[in-house]
Amino acid sequence: MARRFRFGTRRGGSWRVVYLVVVGVLTSIPVAAAQDGTPTPVAGGTMVVSIASDPGHFNPAITTGFTQHVVADSIFNGLVGLDENLQPVPDLADRWDISEDGTTYTFHLHPGVRWHDGAPFTSADVKFSFEEVLLQYHSRTAAGLTPVLAGIDAPNDLTVVMRFTQPYAPLLQRLDVTEAPIVAKHVYEGTDPTTAEANLEPVGTGPYRFVEYAQGDQVTLERNEDYFKDGLPYLDRVVFRVIPEANSALQALQQGEVDYAWNTTPAQTEILASAEGIATVNAPASPGGALCINTLVFNLEHPPLDRPEVRQAIYHAIDRERMLEQIQFGSGRVATGPISSRMDAFYNPDVATYAYDVDRANALLDGAGLTADADGTRATLVFPHPNTFDRYGEIIREQLGEVGIEVEDVSLDFNAATDRVFVERDFDLGIVSYCNGTDPEIGVRRVYDSRNIRPIPFSNGAAYRNPDVDRLFDEAATTLDPAQRAAAYAEIQAILAEEVPYVWLIETEGLRAFSAEFHDFQHWSGHFAETAWTGAGG
Amino acid sequence: MSPHLTRYVLRRLLQAVFLLLGVVVVNFSLIHLAPGDPITLLAGDGGDAAYFAAMRAKYGLDRPIVVQLALYLRGAFQGEFGYSFAYGRPVSDVILARLPPTLLLMGVSLALSTVAGVWLGLVTARRARSALDRSVLVGTLIGYGMPAFWAGQLLVLLFSVRLGWFPVQGMEDARQDYRGLARLVDLLRHLALPVATLSLLHLALITRLTRTGMREELSKDYARTAHAKGLPAGRVATRHALRNAVLPVVTVVGGDVGTLFTGAVLTEIIFAWPGLGRLLYDATLNRDYPLLMGIFLLVGTCVIVANIVTDVVYAWLDPRVRYS
């Protein structure tokens, strides 16, 4: 059923309709019930997926790396999944109970699940995965759960109990295949999980089995015939092709060599929009990076940035609509605060806002006593940033220049820029894509909590200190009551919007481009291909 | 080999060991002094202080750099080059997996451009100032001046997107599982554009070198004498002049053999070719110290060996060259 490369022709054509019908008739595998008006999924076909870098290994439990998860998540499962609104749905756990006081979670596992090598999946695998792998090597899960987790019990093969030292609300939001993939105890026991042979021949429970890896080139997965979700997956094969250059990935997509591209860029939006047979989606989340906000970091330890009026003035001086249009090409939204507007349960829109207003910025700077010298310069700020943010650097330098603030724009590679801002702390302005994650406790708190001012990447880079904010974060984290949590987060957002330790620039989205012959992706998840199918025979 | 030459080669090899030691020490210091932290890659955006401390200890990054260097050298002498941070596998495995694609791409392109370049140089030298000579001259100048990323994109636009003759990216078709001859044909189709891109620059250089050398040799007395005694012009060129004219070409090709293993970063990126150049690029961005060191060591070795071989070939081609 594999599609052949055709010389110089666009995909499509009437034979394809015939083919689709034939495939539909010949396919005897039961398919999920289709809703009225939506096409019925058919089984079969190959999907070629472009990724920007080489995954190197396939153990999703030892890394938060995007590329590793985009590939390996299809081979594994979490206890729970996340739906389109990033809310928990069953995965390896069919259902769960939470104790009255919010300190104990009991998970009831799906019966009859087997690892790809045929061994049965049990609660012992879950306990092992957390204790021996995730809490040691999955940096986000280790940092989030270690301080609050009291213990994990496996009272019987199909039950897992997680006990906490305090009520812990965000647990269900951090158990999906990206945050807490479950690996096999019988495969990893007694090995160093970072160098185990099994990392190259992964054994999972997921929708696709590992077939082959050609380093730096491609990874081939095939349908798991024994997948525990009936009828899934639909595709016969998924091939991940490493294509580092976004333009090459786009051309490969247009030529039909690739069906799904993880690495197209907003700058390609226009070309994609006019390309025949290609669909695009802006997803608010990616494996490992949900609800991200491009954020300008003030070094509050460097005058004059220790004064709120100066920071507010800078906020007013930056035209974020222009950034959205010229850098993101309309993909995403102008941010209003530390919590993404897409996090419905906790987002507070009623906060101080800072429209682009040069006069107001100048007035605030005058009021702060930051007067211009003979050259018209009020202050000079050093702005080291990763070269992926060069366009932001240009606009910020230009616009702050208009209010008399000279910006020394230093473009570095990602690793060096991160080191300079968070470890060396040799900066006045920095820029970071801070991701909220699926709960404020996961990705928001670390940026503002004064106890997280550390020489560690992506911590509280501004060195912002406010005891009230710390207290409110604690309050929100130790109750399960959604209303009480929402109230605490609302107050935090109001305080931060007044004090502006950071400028929240743009809520970004992930652009996905794919062949219009493919349907029903979970674009926001590592399980993006679990429900995908093609009408073209692949 | 004469005893002189044997002794010469042995001495060069001994020097090479110390040279390599220098390569290791200098590169090790340089990459550890460069800003950036390999744990940043491993931690992603979620690591806390405990995670950073644990990973530093696990990889020995918490020890003084001199101790790290000593440990690395001890391992290297035993053939242990450590584990890549990003791949979690022995550095030698990671590098070896990339060698076949690199050697294929670089070898084919070097061989093709050398043969074609010498031939073009020969032809144009014998028809100096003709229309053919001028067009080759202009063509090679353009080829030499075009950056690889631009030339590559142009070739893709014309031959893949417009004409549909060749695929845009990769080394093999992702959908098909070709075997035997079909696989070879598929591989060659994928090889065509990256080889063309890489060859442009090299072809220009070899053509110009050969042409200049031939022009000079053909104007010398011995060539005129050969003509005078009635040898056909083609024979004078190929049998007499070429052997002398080709010496600088040997130097250039010898130098390029050394870089055969480093791959070609830009070309590999544009065509998604899974070679060593891209591995080096990724390792640099990730601060994957052990992998970087492994690649530097390989490249250093190849360049040194290629230089020695070039010098020996020189002596063989030109009997006047004597080493002692």
Chai-1 contact restraints between the chains, C-beta under 6 A:
chainA,res_idxA,chainB,res_idxB,connection_type,confidence,min_distance_angstrom,max_distance_angstrom,comment,restraint_id
A,A2,B,R175,contact,1.0,0.0,6.0,A-B,restraint_1
A,A2,B,Q176,contact,1.0,0.0,6.0,A-B,restraint_2
A,R3,B,R175,contact,1.0,0.0,6.0,A-B,restraint_3
A,F7,B,G164,contact,1.0,0.0,6.0,A-B,restraint_4
A,G8,B,G164,contact,1.0,0.0,6.0,A-B,restraint_5
A,T46,B,R175,contact,1.0,0.0,6.0,A-B,restraint_6
A,V48,B,A174,contact,1.0,0.0,6.0,A-B,restraint_7
A,G56,B,A86,contact,1.0,0.0,6.0,A-B,restraint_8
A,G56,B,Y87,contact,1.0,0.0,6.0,A-B,restraint_9
A,H57,B,G88,contact,1.0,0.0,6.0,A-B,restraint_10
A,T64,B,G44,contact,1.0,0.0,6.0,A-B,restraint_11
A,T64,B,G46,contact,1.0,0.0,6.0,A-B,restraint_12
A,S139,B,A43,contact,1.0,0.0,6.0,A-B,restraint_13
A,S139,B,G44,contact,1.0,0.0,6.0,A-B,restraint_14
A,S139,B,G46,contact,1.0,0.0,6.0,A-B,restraint_15
A,S139,B,G47,contact,1.0,0.0,6.0,A-B,restraint_16
A,S139,B,Y51,contact,1.0,0.0,6.0,A-B,restraint_17
A,R140,B,G46,contact,1.0,0.0,6.0,A-B,restraint_18
A,A142,B,Y51,contact,1.0,0.0,6.0,A-B,restraint_19
A,A143,B,G46,contact,1.0,0.0,6.0,A-B,restraint_20
A,A143,B,D48,contact,1.0,0.0,6.0,A-B,restraint_21
A,T194,B,G88,contact,1.0,0.0,6.0,A-B,restraint_22
A,T195,B,Y83,contact,1.0,0.0,6.0,A-B,restraint_23
A,T195,B,G88,contact,1.0,0.0,6.0,A-B,restraint_24
A,N199,B,G88,contact,1.0,0.0,6.0,A-B,restraint_25
A,Q215,B,A97,contact,1.0,0.0,6.0,A-B,restraint_26
A,G216,B,R98,contact,1.0,0.0,6.0,A-B,restraint_27
A,G216,B,P274,contact,1.0,0.0,6.0,A-B,restraint_28
A,D217,B,M171,contact,1.0,0.0,6.0,A-B,restraint_29
A,D217,B,P274,contact,1.0,0.0,6.0,A-B,restraint_30
A,V239,B,A174,contact,1.0,0.0,6.0,A-B,restraint_31
A,R241,B,A174,contact,1.0,0.0,6.0,A-B,restraint_32
A,I243,B,Q169,contact,1.0,0.0,6.0,A-B,restraint_33
A,I243,B,A272,contact,1.0,0.0,6.0,A-B,restraint_34
A,P244,B,I269,contact,1.0,0.0,6.0,A-B,restraint_35
A,E245,B,I269,contact,1.0,0.0,6.0,A-B,restraint_36
A,E245,B,I270,contact,1.0,0.0,6.0,A-B,restraint_37
A,S248,B,Q169,contact,1.0,0.0,6.0,A-B,restraint_38
A,S248,B,I270,contact,1.0,0.0,6.0,A-B,restraint_39
A,S248,B,A272,contact,1.0,0.0,6.0,A-B,restraint_40
A,Q251,B,V168,contact,1.0,0.0,6.0,A-B,restraint_41
A,A252,B,V168,contact,1.0,0.0,6.0,A-B,restraint_42
A,A252,B,Q169,contact,1.0,0.0,6.0,A-B,restraint_43
A,Q255,B,V168,contact,1.0,0.0,6.0,A-B,restraint_44
A,E257,B,P167,contact,1.0,0.0,6.0,A-B,restraint_45
A,E257,B,V168,contact,1.0,0.0,6.0,A-B,restraint_46
A,N415,B,G36,contact,1.0,0.0,6.0,A-B,restraint_47
A,N415,B,T40,contact,1.0,0.0,6.0,A-B,restraint_48
A,N415,B,R287,contact,1.0,0.0,6.0,A-B,restraint_49
A,A416,B,P35,contact,1.0,0.0,6.0,A-B,restraint_50
A,A416,B,G36,contact,1.0,0.0,6.0,A-B,restraint_51
A,T418,B,T40,contact,1.0,0.0,6.0,A-B,restraint_52
A,D419,B,P35,contact,1.0,0.0,6.0,A-B,restraint_53
A,D419,B,G36,contact,1.0,0.0,6.0,A-B,restraint_54
A,D419,B,D37,contact,1.0,0.0,6.0,A-B,restraint_55
A,R454,B,A49,contact,1.0,0.0,6.0,A-B,restraint_56
A,I456,B,A49,contact,1.0,0.0,6.0,A-B,restraint_57
A,I456,B,F52,contact,1.0,0.0,6.0,A-B,restraint_58
A,P457,B,T40,contact,1.0,0.0,6.0,A-B,restraint_59
A,F458,B,D45,contact,1.0,0.0,6.0,A-B,restraint_60
